[in-house]
Amino acid sequence: MRRIPYLQIALGLALALVAVLGWQNHRLRADNDWLLQRATAPYYGMYVPVVEVAALDGERLRLGAPEGGFQILYFFDAHCPYCLESAPRVRELARRAAGLGGTVRMIGLGKGEDAEIAAYAREHGFDFPVAAVRDRRLLALYRGDSVPLAMLIGPDGRVQHAHPGPLDTMDQVGSLLAAMRTDAPPAAAPQAQESSP
């Protein structure tokens, strides 16, 4: 009579179960990371609501509703060293956007009090409309909590391109502007890449 190797079968099944559980754990972590990224960072195609804010000069600005073109929203904080590092490229982005004949409007959104944000904008030569934002809900809706963040909003009120982190190269400035000329999702920075679950 032939003996059935129960111990080897049980060991094989246990190893298979460990492999399946390991794979499932890996997928759950990847899905969790994707959901966290999706909930905290802007992504291509994300709809942004229309929100009205007051610029430091009193002008009423409608975020998320580009009039006849695009909006570039730049979120910053006066105390952020990465925002300070980005200031020269932000000025260049604004200059190049203004040169596109009125199809792009750049708006700065500084986290903090009016006087502090106004002083920062003056000091760094921001010649585009700037608003001080203290409303945490607005920052959450636009995923603008982590600064610096540059975001291109298309005519349809959806994100065409987003660049979280410092703007420290002209290639990054060019990528934001180039996103206006294409309907395809742009190549995102590694921290902003979208992956499907």
C-alpha positions as CSV (number, residue, x, y, z in Angstrom):
1,M,0.0,0.0,0.0
2,R,1.3,3.4,-1.0
3,R,1.6,6.1,1.7
4,I,0.2,9.6,0.9
5,P,2.7,12.3,1.8
6,Y,0.3,14.4,3.8
7,L,3.1,16.5,5.3
8,Q,4.5,17.5,1.9
9,I,1.0,18.4,0.6
10,A,0.2,20.5,3.7
11,L,3.6,22.3,3.4
12,G,2.9,23.0,-0.3
13,L,-0.6,24.3,0.4
14,A,0.8,26.5,3.3
15,L,3.5,27.9,0.9
16,A,0.9,28.6,-1.7
17,L,-1.3,30.4,0.8
18,V,1.6,32.5,2.0
19,A,2.4,33.5,-1.6
20,V,-1.2,34.4,-2.3
21,L,-1.5,36.4,1.0
22,G,1.8,38.2,0.2
23,W,0.5,39.1,-3.3
24,Q,-2.8,40.4,-1.8
25,N,-0.9,42.4,0.8
26,H,1.2,44.0,-1.9
27,R,-1.9,44.9,-4.0
28,L,-3.6,46.4,-0.9
29,R,-0.6,48.5,-0.1
30,A,-0.5,49.7,-3.8
31,D,-4.2,50.5,-3.7
32,N,-3.9,52.3,-0.5
33,D,-1.0,54.4,-1.8
34,W,-3.0,55.2,-5.0
35,L,-6.0,56.3,-2.9
36,L,-3.9,58.4,-0.7
37,Q,-2.2,60.1,-3.7
38,R,-5.6,60.6,-5.3
39,A,-7.1,62.2,-2.2
40,T,-4.2,64.6,-1.5
41,A,-2.6,65.6,-4.9
42,P,-4.1,67.0,-8.0
43,Y,-4.2,64.7,-11.0
44,Y,-4.8,65.0,-14.8
45,G,-8.5,65.3,-15.5
46,M,-9.5,66.2,-11.9
47,Y,-12.5,68.5,-11.8
48,V,-12.1,71.6,-9.7
49,P,-15.1,73.5,-8.5
50,V,-15.6,77.2,-9.3
51,V,-14.7,79.2,-6.2
52,E,-14.5,83.0,-5.9
53,V,-11.8,84.6,-3.9
54,A,-10.7,88.2,-3.4
55,A,-7.3,89.2,-4.7
56,L,-5.1,91.4,-2.5
57,D,-6.0,94.4,-4.7
58,G,-9.8,93.7,-4.2
59,E,-10.4,92.1,-7.6
60,R,-12.8,89.2,-7.5
61,L,-11.2,86.1,-8.9
62,R,-13.1,83.0,-10.1
63,L,-10.9,79.9,-9.6
64,G,-11.6,76.9,-11.8
65,A,-13.5,79.0,-14.4
66,P,-11.0,80.1,-17.0
67,E,-12.6,82.8,-19.2
68,G,-11.8,81.8,-22.8
69,G,-8.6,79.9,-22.0
70,F,-6.6,78.5,-19.2
71,Q,-5.7,79.3,-15.6
72,I,-2.4,78.6,-13.9
73,L,-2.9,78.5,-10.1
74,Y,0.2,78.7,-8.0
75,F,-0.1,77.7,-4.3
76,F,2.6,78.9,-2.0
77,D,3.4,79.8,1.6
78,A,5.5,82.8,2.6
79,H,7.5,80.6,5.0
80,C,8.2,77.8,2.6
81,P,11.9,77.4,1.5
82,Y,10.8,75.5,-1.6
83,C,8.4,78.3,-2.5
84,L,11.3,80.8,-2.1
85,E,13.5,78.6,-4.4
86,S,10.6,78.5,-7.0
87,A,10.0,82.3,-7.1
88,P,12.3,83.1,-10.1
89,R,10.7,80.3,-12.2
90,V,7.2,81.4,-11.1
91,R,8.0,84.9,-12.4
92,E,9.2,83.4,-15.7
93,L,6.1,81.2,-15.9
94,A,3.9,84.3,-15.4
95,R,5.9,86.3,-18.0
96,R,5.6,83.5,-20.6
97,A,1.9,82.9,-19.8
98,A,1.2,86.7,-20.2
99,G,2.9,86.5,-23.6
100,L,0.3,84.1,-24.9
101,G,-2.2,86.8,-25.7
102,G,-4.7,86.6,-22.9
103,T,-5.5,82.9,-23.2
104,V,-3.8,82.2,-19.9
105,R,-4.4,83.8,-16.5
106,M,-2.0,83.2,-13.7
107,I,-3.2,83.5,-10.1
108,G,-1.2,83.2,-7.0
109,L,-2.8,81.7,-3.8
110,G,-0.7,82.3,-0.7
111,K,-1.4,80.4,2.5
112,G,-1.6,83.1,5.2
113,E,-2.6,86.6,6.2
114,D,-3.2,89.4,3.6
115,A,-0.3,91.6,4.8
116,E,2.2,88.7,4.9
117,I,1.2,87.4,1.4
118,A,1.2,91.0,0.0
119,A,4.7,91.6,1.3
120,Y,5.9,88.3,-0.2
121,A,4.3,89.0,-3.6
122,R,5.9,92.4,-3.7
123,E,9.3,91.2,-2.6
124,H,9.4,88.5,-5.3
125,G,7.9,90.6,-8.1
126,F,4.7,88.7,-8.6
127,D,2.9,90.9,-11.1
128,F,-0.1,88.6,-11.4
129,P,-3.2,88.6,-9.2
130,V,-2.5,87.1,-5.7
131,A,-5.0,86.2,-3.1
132,A,-4.4,85.2,0.6
133,V,-6.1,81.9,1.4
134,R,-7.0,80.9,4.9
135,D,-9.9,78.6,4.0
136,R,-8.8,75.0,4.6
137,R,-11.7,73.8,2.5
138,L,-10.6,75.6,-0.5
139,L,-7.1,74.2,-0.1
140,A,-8.5,70.7,0.2
141,L,-10.8,71.1,-2.8
142,Y,-7.9,72.1,-5.0
143,R,-5.4,69.8,-3.2
144,G,-3.3,72.9,-2.5
145,D,-2.2,72.0,1.1
146,S,1.3,70.9,0.1
147,V,3.2,73.8,-1.4
148,P,4.6,74.8,-3.7
149,L,2.1,73.6,-6.3
150,A,1.5,74.9,-9.8
151,M,-1.6,73.7,-11.5
152,L,-3.0,74.3,-15.0
153,I,-6.8,74.4,-15.3
154,G,-8.2,73.9,-18.8
155,P,-11.3,75.6,-20.3
156,D,-13.4,72.7,-19.1
157,G,-12.5,73.3,-15.4
158,R,-10.3,70.2,-15.2
159,V,-6.7,69.9,-14.3
160,Q,-4.5,69.7,-17.5
161,H,-1.2,69.5,-15.6
162,A,0.0,69.7,-12.1
163,H,3.5,70.2,-10.7
164,P,3.8,69.6,-6.9
165,G,7.1,70.7,-5.5
166,P,9.6,73.3,-6.4
167,L,9.7,74.8,-9.9
168,D,13.5,74.7,-10.2
169,T,14.0,74.1,-14.0
170,M,12.8,75.8,-17.1
171,D,11.8,72.3,-18.4
172,Q,9.1,72.3,-15.6
173,V,7.9,75.7,-16.7
174,G,7.8,74.5,-20.3
175,S,5.8,71.4,-19.3
176,L,3.1,73.5,-17.8
177,L,2.8,75.7,-20.8
178,A,3.0,72.7,-23.3
179,A,0.1,71.1,-21.5
180,M,-2.1,73.8,-23.1
181,R,-1.3,72.5,-26.6
182,T,-2.2,68.9,-26.1
183,D,-5.2,66.8,-24.9
184,A,-3.0,63.9,-23.9
185,P,-2.0,63.5,-20.2
186,P,1.4,65.0,-19.7
187,A,4.4,63.1,-18.3
188,A,4.0,63.7,-14.6
189,A,6.7,64.2,-12.0
190,P,7.3,61.0,-10.0
191,Q,5.5,62.2,-6.9
192,A,2.5,63.2,-9.0
193,Q,2.2,60.1,-11.2
194,E,-1.2,58.5,-11.4
195,S,-1.5,54.8,-11.5
196,S,-4.7,52.7,-11.7
197,P,-5.7,50.4,-9.0
